[in-house]
Amino acid sequence: MFRGAFTALVTPFKNDSIDEDAYRALVEWQLEQGIHGLVPCGTTGESATLSHAEHKRVISICVDQVKGRVPVLAGAGSNNTSEAIELTRFAKESKADGALLITPYYNKPTQEGLIAHFKAIAAEVSMPFIVYNVPGRTATNLLPETLAEMRRTISEVIGVKEATADLTQISKVLELCGRDFLVLSGDDFTVLPTLAIGGVGAISVVSNIKPAAMSGLVNAFNQGDLDKARDLHFQLAPLCRAMFMRTNPIPVKTALYLMGRLSPELRLPLLRMDAKLESELKSVLATDGLV
């Protein structure tokens, strides 16, 4: 179920409230463009600044708009285990197909603490878990050996979003966890290499603005058309770099604004790009025919 190109959706805002119309339109466009799955309330969705009520509303809107056409992997993690349990329980109640659970950030737990965290969530809510490992944001790296132990002892843990950009680590995850363990690239730059060593897809930022290309890359690889997959990899490369001109999701939200799909509004402490950088971003988008 959790294979292919999944978009880590932005959360549109209008006057500091969720812009439901823009969000539904974005979801529908993603589906029309052939995306394989959607992730509401991830890092790209500014989940850290959503209230619990807003978080739940964003998931509900996404599930309702999708209507079972593709899997919905709901962001439900937290550095507070009890809060993660609450959000994961809601993800299940909302009929999301699975939960994306980030490793606890700021607390810097030990590897044993990471295992205990996920065991505690699974003890309260049984549904498919994709663990999200992004040391650059959490300050803790979930080691392959730890993930393998979770795989053995927590049946809900069926895969990982690896955002280390470390192919050596990703390879070791596959070596220790087995080929049926779902490894999704969490870095748009490493989608094709991850697929090449046994990964099953990506949770992507750039697919917010170019969903057909990212899903097409995965499709081409799975169909054995490596030339096409490589062509799409290199075609997407300038856009991938542009999406990280500033902290994610500032550039991708700005790009969607320039494409006429939503407001550029962000939540503090994130700020809009300055005029010079926005102009540079617009040039990249124009070269790709997006504006």
Backbone hydrogen bonds in HBPLUS format (Angstrom, degrees):
<---DONOR---> <-ACCEPTOR-->    atom                        ^
c    i                          cat <-CA-CA->   ^        H-A-AA   ^      H-
h    n   atom  resd res      DA  || num        DHA   H-A  angle D-A-AA Bond
n    s   type  num  typ     dist DA aas  dist angle  dist       angle   num
A0004-GLY N   A0200-VAL O   2.90 MM 196  6.14 158.8  1.94 138.2 145.4     1
A0202-ALA N   A0004-GLY O   2.92 MM 198  6.32 154.1  1.99 144.3 146.9     2
A0036-HIS N   A0005-ALA O   2.99 MM  31  5.22 137.2  2.17 150.5 159.2     3
A0006-PHE N   A0202-ALA O   2.81 MM 196  5.96 166.7  1.83 157.9 162.4     4
A0204-SER N   A0006-PHE O   2.73 MM 198  6.05 161.5  1.77 171.4 170.2     5
A0007-THR N   A0037-GLY O   3.05 MM  30  6.54 150.4  2.14 145.7 142.9     6
A0039-VAL N   A0007-THR O   2.82 MM  32  5.85 150.6  1.90 166.4 156.3     7
A0008-ALA N   A0204-SER O   2.89 MM 196  5.58 175.9  1.90 148.3 149.7     8
A0009-LEU N   A0039-VAL O   3.02 MM  30  5.83 134.3  2.23 132.3 146.0     9
A0019-ASP N   A0012-PRO O   2.90 MM   7  5.31 172.4  1.90 127.4 128.9    10
A0014-LYS N   A0017-SER O   2.74 MM   3  5.31 153.5  1.81 151.8 161.2    11
A0017-SER N   A0014-LYS O   3.08 MM   3  5.31 152.2  2.16 106.8 115.2    12
A0023-TYR N   A0019-ASP O   2.98 MM   4  6.20 153.7  2.05 151.9 160.4    13
A0024-ARG N   A0020-GLU O   2.87 MM   4  6.05 167.1  1.88 156.7 159.2    14
A0025-ALA N   A0021-ASP O   3.00 MM   4  6.16 158.4  2.05 145.9 152.3    15
A0026-LEU N   A0022-ALA O   2.92 MM   4  6.09 150.4  2.01 141.8 149.7    16
A0027-VAL N   A0023-TYR O   2.95 MM   4  6.22 163.6  1.98 153.9 157.8    17
A0028-GLU N   A0024-ARG O   2.95 MM   4  6.16 164.2  1.98 150.5 154.8    18
A0029-TRP N   A0025-ALA O   2.95 MM   4  6.13 158.1  2.00 146.2 152.2    19
A0030-GLN N   A0026-LEU O   2.97 MM   4  6.19 158.1  2.02 150.0 156.0    20
A0031-LEU N   A0027-VAL O   3.09 MM   4  6.42 155.6  2.15 149.7 155.8    21
A0032-GLU N   A0028-GLU O   2.95 MM   4  6.24 158.5  1.99 150.2 156.4    22
A0033-GLN N   A0029-TRP O   2.96 MM   4  6.15 142.0  2.11 146.0 156.0    23
A0035-ILE N   A0030-GLN O   3.19 MM   5  5.73 169.2  2.21 154.0 152.3    24
A0034-GLY N   A0031-LEU O   3.08 MM   3  5.25 161.9  2.12 106.7 112.1    25
A0038-LEU N   A0071-PRO O   3.09 MM  33  6.59 159.6  2.14 159.6 165.9    26
A0073-LEU N   A0038-LEU O   2.92 MM  35  6.24 163.2  1.95 163.9 168.7    27
A0075-GLY N   A0040-PRO O   2.86 MM  35  5.98 168.0  1.87 172.8 174.0    28
A0045-GLY N   A0042-GLY O   3.01 MM   3  5.06 134.4  2.23  98.0 111.0    29
A0047-SER N   A0042-GLY O   3.44 MM   5  5.85 159.5  2.49 151.1 152.8    30
A0046-GLU N   A0043-THR O   3.01 MM   3  5.35 151.8  2.09 118.7 119.1    31
A0049-THR N   A0046-GLU O   3.03 MM   3  5.81 160.8  2.07 122.2 127.4    32
A0050-LEU N   A0047-SER O   3.20 MM   3  5.16 166.7  2.22 105.4 109.4    33
A0055-HIS N   A0051-SER O   2.80 MM   4  6.01 164.7  1.82 157.7 162.3    34
A0056-LYS N   A0052-HIS O   3.00 MM   4  6.18 167.4  2.02 151.3 153.8    35
A0057-ARG N   A0053-ALA O   2.99 MM   4  6.15 149.4  2.09 139.8 148.9    36
A0058-VAL N   A0054-GLU O   2.86 MM   4  6.11 159.6  1.90 158.1 162.0    37
A0059-ILE N   A0055-HIS O   3.21 MM   4  6.52 164.2  2.24 151.0 154.4    38
A0060-SER N   A0056-LYS O   2.96 MM   4  6.14 161.9  1.99 147.4 152.9    39
A0061-ILE N   A0057-ARG O   2.88 MM   4  6.09 160.9  1.92 154.0 158.3    40
A0062-CYS N   A0058-VAL O   3.10 MM   4  6.27 165.7  2.12 149.3 153.1    41
A0063-VAL N   A0059-ILE O   2.96 MM   4  6.19 173.7  1.96 160.5 161.6    42
A0064-ASP N   A0060-SER O   2.92 MM   4  6.00 161.8  1.96 147.7 153.4    43
A0065-GLN N   A0061-ILE O   2.86 MM   4  6.02 159.7  1.91 152.4 157.9    44
A0066-VAL N   A0062-CYS O   2.92 MM   4  6.04 159.3  1.97 154.6 160.2    45
A0067-LYS N   A0063-VAL O   3.06 MM   4  6.15 160.3  2.10 147.6 152.4    46
A0069-ARG N   A0066-VAL O   3.15 MM   3  5.64 163.5  2.18 115.9 121.0    47
A0097-ASP N   A0072-VAL O   2.87 MM  25  5.38 136.3  2.06 141.9 155.7    48
A0074-ALA N   A0098-GLY O   2.92 MM  24  6.24 145.5  2.04 154.9 144.4    49
A0100-LEU N   A0074-ALA O   2.83 MM  26  5.70 161.3  1.86 127.0 132.7    50
A0076-ALA N   A0100-LEU O   2.98 MM  24  5.93 167.3  2.00 156.6 154.3    51
A0083-GLU N   A0080-ASN O   3.01 MM   3  5.27 120.2  2.39 104.3 119.4    52
A0084-ALA N   A0080-ASN O   2.93 MM   4  6.24 155.3  1.99 156.5 164.6    53
A0085-ILE N   A0081-THR O   2.95 MM   4  6.25 150.2  2.04 148.3 156.3    54
A0086-GLU N   A0082-SER O   3.07 MM   4  6.34 157.2  2.12 141.8 147.4    55
A0087-LEU N   A0083-GLU O   2.96 MM   4  6.25 164.5  1.99 155.2 158.3    56
A0088-THR N   A0084-ALA O   2.88 MM   4  5.94 153.7  1.95 144.2 152.0    57
A0089-ARG N   A0085-ILE O   2.86 MM   4  5.98 156.9  1.91 149.0 155.5    58
A0090-PHE N   A0086-GLU O   3.06 MM   4  6.34 153.2  2.13 142.9 150.0    59
A0091-ALA N   A0087-LEU O   2.94 MM   4  6.20 153.4  2.01 141.6 149.1    60
A0092-LYS N   A0088-THR O   3.04 MM   4  6.36 156.4  2.10 150.7 155.5    61
A0093-GLU N   A0089-ARG O   2.96 MM   4  6.23 162.7  1.99 149.0 154.1    62
A0094-SER N   A0090-PHE O   2.79 MM   4  5.94 144.4  1.92 153.1 162.4    63
A0096-ALA N   A0091-ALA O   3.08 MM   5  5.47 154.0  2.15 173.2 166.3    64
A0095-LYS N   A0092-LYS O   3.06 MM   3  5.27 159.6  2.10 108.2 114.5    65
A0099-ALA N   A0128-PRO O   2.93 MM  29  6.37 159.8  1.98 160.7 166.7    66
A0130-ILE N   A0099-ALA O   2.90 MM  31  6.19 164.8  1.92 160.2 162.1    67
A0101-LEU N   A0130-ILE O   2.90 MM  29  6.19 159.5  1.94 150.8 157.6    68
A0132-TYR N   A0101-LEU O   2.87 MM  31  5.55 156.8  1.92 131.1 127.5    69
A0103-THR N   A0132-TYR O   3.13 MM  29  6.17 145.3  2.25 166.5 156.1    70
A0107-ASN N   A0105-TYR O   2.72 MM   2  5.57 145.3  1.84 101.5  93.3    71
A0114-LEU N   A0110-THR O   2.97 MM   4  6.36 145.2  2.10 146.5 155.7    72
A0115-ILE N   A0111-GLN O   3.19 MM   4  6.53 159.3  2.24 146.7 150.8    73
A0116-ALA N   A0112-GLU O   3.01 MM   4  6.29 162.3  2.05 148.1 153.0    74
A0117-HIS N   A0113-GLY O   2.91 MM   4  6.07 151.1  2.00 145.1 152.7    75
A0118-PHE N   A0114-LEU O   3.16 MM   4  6.48 165.2  2.19 155.4 156.8    76
A0119-LYS N   A0115-ILE O   2.93 MM   4  6.11 153.5  2.00 151.4 159.9    77
A0120-ALA N   A0116-ALA O   2.94 MM   4  6.05 152.4  2.02 144.4 151.2    78
A0121-ILE N   A0117-HIS O   3.20 MM   4  6.55 151.6  2.28 144.5 151.5    79
A0122-ALA N   A0118-PHE O   3.00 MM   4  6.17 168.4  2.02 148.1 151.4    80
A0123-ALA N   A0119-LYS O   2.91 MM   4  6.06 142.9  2.05 144.5 154.3    81
A0124-GLU N   A0121-ILE O   3.03 MM   3  5.42 142.9  2.17 107.2 117.7    82
A0125-VAL N   A0121-ILE O   2.88 MM   4  6.05 152.6  1.95 155.4 164.6    83
A0129-PHE N   A0156-GLU O   2.71 MM  27  5.41 161.6  1.74 151.4 144.8    84
A0158-ILE N   A0129-PHE O   3.08 MM  29  6.00 159.2  2.13 155.4 160.2    85
A0131-VAL N   A0159-GLY O   2.99 MM  28  6.33 157.2  2.05 145.0 137.7    86
A0161-LYS N   A0131-VAL O   2.63 MM  30  6.05 159.4  1.67 163.2 168.9    87
A0133-ASN N   A0161-LYS O   2.94 MM  28  6.08 165.3  1.96 160.9 165.1    88
A0163-ALA N   A0133-ASN O   2.89 MM  30  5.83 159.1  1.94 164.9 167.6    89
A0137-ARG N   A0134-VAL O   2.94 MM   3  5.80 160.0  1.98 129.2 134.4    90
A0138-THR N   A0134-VAL O   3.11 MM   4  6.22 154.1  2.18 145.4 152.4    91
A0139-ALA N   A0135-PRO O   2.85 MM   4  4.87 156.9  1.90 132.7 135.8    92
A0146-THR N   A0143-LEU O   3.00 MM   3  5.22 121.0  2.36 104.1 119.0    93
A0147-LEU N   A0143-LEU O   2.97 MM   4  6.29 160.7  2.01 158.9 165.0    94
A0148-ALA N   A0144-PRO O   2.88 MM   4  6.09 152.0  1.96 147.2 154.9    95
A0149-GLU N   A0145-GLU O   3.07 MM   4  6.34 148.1  2.18 138.3 146.3    96
A0150-MET N   A0146-THR O   2.95 MM   4  6.29 155.2  2.01 149.0 155.9    97
A0151-ARG N   A0147-LEU O   2.82 MM   4  6.06 153.1  1.90 146.6 154.7    98
A0152-ARG N   A0148-ALA O   3.03 MM   4  6.29 145.8  2.15 141.1 149.3    99
A0153-THR N   A0149-GLU O   3.01 MM   4  6.17 145.8  2.13 145.6 154.8   100
A0154-ILE N   A0150-MET O   2.77 MM   4  5.33 143.3  1.90 152.0 153.7   101
A0157-VAL N   A0154-ILE O   3.07 MM   3  5.74 150.8  2.16 119.0 126.1   102
A0182-LEU N   A0158-ILE O   3.09 MM  24  6.25 170.3  2.10 150.0 147.0   103
A0160-VAL N   A0182-LEU O   2.78 MM  22  6.30 149.1  1.88 164.6 173.7   104
A0184-LEU N   A0160-VAL O   2.87 MM  24  6.12 174.4  1.87 169.4 170.5   105
A0162-GLU N   A0184-LEU O   2.89 MM  22  6.18 151.6  1.97 165.3 174.8   106
A0186-GLY N   A0162-GLU O   2.79 MM  24  5.09 147.7  1.90 137.9 126.9   107
A0170-ILE N   A0166-ASP O   2.98 MM   4  6.31 163.3  2.01 153.2 158.5   108
A0171-SER N   A0167-LEU O   2.89 MM   4  5.88 157.2  1.95 139.5 145.5   109
A0172-LYS N   A0168-THR O   3.08 MM   4  6.31 151.6  2.16 140.6 148.1   110
A0173-VAL N   A0169-GLN O   2.92 MM   4  6.24 150.0  2.01 151.2 159.7   111
A0174-LEU N   A0170-ILE O   3.15 MM   4  6.49 161.0  2.19 150.0 153.5   112
A0175-GLU N   A0171-SER O   2.90 MM   4  6.16 152.2  1.97 145.2 154.0   113
A0176-LEU N   A0172-LYS O   2.87 MM   4  6.03 160.8  1.91 151.9 155.3   114
A0177-CYS N   A0173-VAL O   2.77 MM   4  5.69 154.5  1.83 151.6 159.5   115
A0178-GLY N   A0174-LEU O   3.03 MM   4  5.36 140.2  2.19 131.1 136.7   116
A0181-PHE N   A0178-GLY O   3.13 MM   3  5.62 164.5  2.15 114.6 119.1   117
A0200-VAL N   A0183-VAL O   2.87 MM  17  5.85 159.4  1.91 151.2 157.4   118
A0185-SER N   A0201-GLY O   2.89 MM  16  6.26 165.4  1.91 143.0 138.4   119
A0203-ILE N   A0185-SER O   2.90 MM  18  6.20 161.7  1.94 168.7 167.1   120
A0190-THR N   A0187-ASP O   2.93 MM   3  5.56 153.9  2.00 120.7 128.1   121
A0194-THR N   A0190-THR O   2.94 MM   4  5.89 153.5  2.01 144.8 152.6   122
A0195-LEU N   A0191-VAL O   2.96 MM   4  6.23 159.1  2.00 155.1 160.8   123
A0196-ALA N   A0192-LEU O   2.98 MM   4  6.20 153.3  2.06 150.5 158.2   124
A0197-ILE N   A0194-THR O   3.27 MM   3  5.48 138.5  2.45 100.8 110.9   125
A0199-GLY N   A0194-THR O   2.78 MM   5  5.08 155.2  1.84 146.8 139.9   126
A0198-GLY N   A0195-LEU O   3.13 MM   3  5.24 163.6  2.15 107.0 111.8   127
A0208-ASN N   A0205-VAL O   2.97 MM   3  5.84 167.2  1.99 124.4 128.4   128
A0209-ILE N   A0206-VAL O   3.00 MM   3  5.73 144.9  2.13 117.1 124.1   129
A0210-LYS N   A0206-VAL O   3.01 MM   4  6.19 143.7  2.14 141.7 152.3   130
A0214-MET N   A0210-LYS O   3.36 MM   4  6.71 163.3  2.39 154.7 158.7   131
A0215-SER N   A0211-PRO O   2.95 MM   4  6.10 172.2  1.95 158.8 161.4   132
A0216-GLY N   A0212-ALA O   2.81 MM   4  5.69 143.1  1.95 132.0 143.7   133
A0217-LEU N   A0213-ALA O   2.87 MM   4  6.06 143.8  2.00 142.4 150.9   134
A0218-VAL N   A0214-MET O   3.25 MM   4  6.57 164.6  2.28 149.8 151.7   135
A0219-ASN N   A0215-SER O   2.90 MM   4  6.11 162.8  1.93 149.6 155.2   136
A0220-ALA N   A0216-GLY O   2.83 MM   4  5.92 162.9  1.86 147.4 152.2   137
A0221-PHE N   A0217-LEU O   3.03 MM   4  6.28 162.4  2.06 150.0 154.5   138
A0222-ASN N   A0218-VAL O   2.97 MM   4  6.20 168.3  1.99 154.1 157.2   139
A0223-GLN N   A0219-ASN O   2.92 MM   4  6.12 136.8  2.10 145.3 157.6   140
A0223-GLN N   A0220-ALA O   3.21 MM   3  5.08 128.0  2.49  91.8 105.4   141
A0225-ASP N   A0220-ALA O   2.83 MM   5  4.99 145.4  1.95 159.9 153.3   142
A0224-GLY N   A0221-PHE O   2.98 MM   3  5.14 159.7  2.02 108.3 114.0   143
A0229-ALA N   A0225-ASP O   3.07 MM   4  6.37 161.3  2.11 149.7 155.5   144
A0230-ARG N   A0226-LEU O   2.87 MM   4  6.01 159.6  1.91 148.0 152.9   145
A0231-ASP N   A0227-ASP O   2.90 MM   4  6.12 157.4  1.95 145.7 152.6   146
A0232-LEU N   A0228-LYS O   2.95 MM   4  6.21 160.5  1.98 154.2 158.1   147
A0233-HIS N   A0229-ALA O   2.93 MM   4  6.13 150.9  2.02 143.2 152.1   148
A0234-PHE N   A0230-ARG O   2.97 MM   4  6.27 164.0  2.00 157.9 159.6   149
A0235-GLN N   A0231-ASP O   2.86 MM   4  6.02 145.4  1.98 141.6 152.7   150
A0236-LEU N   A0232-LEU O   2.93 MM   4  6.01 150.9  2.01 146.0 151.8   151
A0237-ALA N   A0233-HIS O   3.19 MM   4  6.27 125.8  2.50 134.2 147.8   152
A0239-LEU N   A0236-LEU O   3.03 MM   3  5.36 115.8  2.46 108.6 124.3   153
A0240-CYS N   A0236-LEU O   2.84 MM   4  6.07 157.0  1.89 159.4 167.1   154
A0241-ARG N   A0237-ALA O   2.99 MM   4  6.27 160.5  2.02 155.8 159.8   155
A0242-ALA N   A0238-PRO O   3.00 MM   4  6.19 154.3  2.06 141.0 148.6   156
A0243-MET N   A0239-LEU O   2.94 MM   4  6.19 141.1  2.09 146.8 156.6   157
A0244-PHE N   A0241-ARG O   3.08 MM   3  5.55 160.3  2.12 111.5 117.7   158
A0245-MET N   A0242-ALA O   3.19 MM   3  5.22 155.6  2.25 115.7 111.1   159
A0250-ILE N   A0247-THR O   2.84 MM   3  5.88 151.2  1.92 143.1 145.7   160
A0253-LYS N   A0249-PRO O   2.98 MM   4  5.91 160.0  2.02 153.2 158.4   161
A0254-THR N   A0250-ILE O   3.04 MM   4  6.14 154.9  2.11 147.1 154.5   162
A0255-ALA N   A0251-PRO O   2.79 MM   4  6.03 153.8  1.85 150.4 158.1   163
A0256-LEU N   A0252-VAL O   3.01 MM   4  6.24 159.1  2.06 144.4 149.0   164
A0257-TYR N   A0253-LYS O   3.00 MM   4  6.23 147.5  2.11 141.1 150.3   165
A0258-LEU N   A0254-THR O   2.88 MM   4  6.21 158.6  1.93 151.4 156.9   166
A0259-MET N   A0255-ALA O   2.91 MM   4  6.16 134.5  2.12 142.0 155.2   167
A0261-ARG N   A0256-LEU O   2.86 MM   5  5.36 166.9  1.88 162.5 158.0   168
A0260-GLY N   A0257-TYR O   2.89 MM   3  5.04 157.3  1.94 106.5 113.5   169
A0270-LEU N   A0267-ARG O   2.94 MM   3  5.71 148.1  2.04 133.9 130.4   170
A0278-GLU N   A0274-ASP O   2.92 MM   4  6.12 162.3  1.95 159.2 165.1   171
A0279-SER N   A0275-ALA O   2.95 MM   4  6.09 149.0  2.05 142.4 150.1   172
A0280-GLU N   A0276-LYS O   3.06 MM   4  6.41 151.1  2.14 143.7 151.6   173
A0281-LEU N   A0277-LEU O   2.83 MM   4  6.13 158.9  1.88 153.6 159.3   174
A0282-LYS N   A0278-GLU O   2.88 MM   4  6.09 157.5  1.93 145.0 151.5   175
A0283-SER N   A0279-SER O   3.05 MM   4  6.31 146.2  2.17 142.4 150.7   176
A0284-VAL N   A0280-GLU O   3.19 MM   4  6.57 153.0  2.27 146.4 152.8   177
A0285-LEU N   A0281-LEU O   2.98 MM   4  6.32 162.0  2.01 155.7 160.8   178
A0286-ALA N   A0282-LYS O   2.81 MM   4  5.98 152.7  1.89 145.5 153.6   179
A0287-THR N   A0283-SER O   2.95 MM   4  6.16 155.0  2.02 145.7 151.7   180
A0288-ASP N   A0284-VAL O   3.25 MM   4  6.51 139.9  2.42 138.4 148.4   181
A0288-ASP N   A0285-LEU O   3.11 MM   3  5.14 126.9  2.41  93.6 107.5   182
A0290-LEU N   A0285-LEU O   2.86 MM   5  5.12 162.7  1.89 152.2 146.9   183
A0289-GLY N   A0286-ALA O   2.94 MM   3  4.86 157.6  1.99 101.8 109.0   184
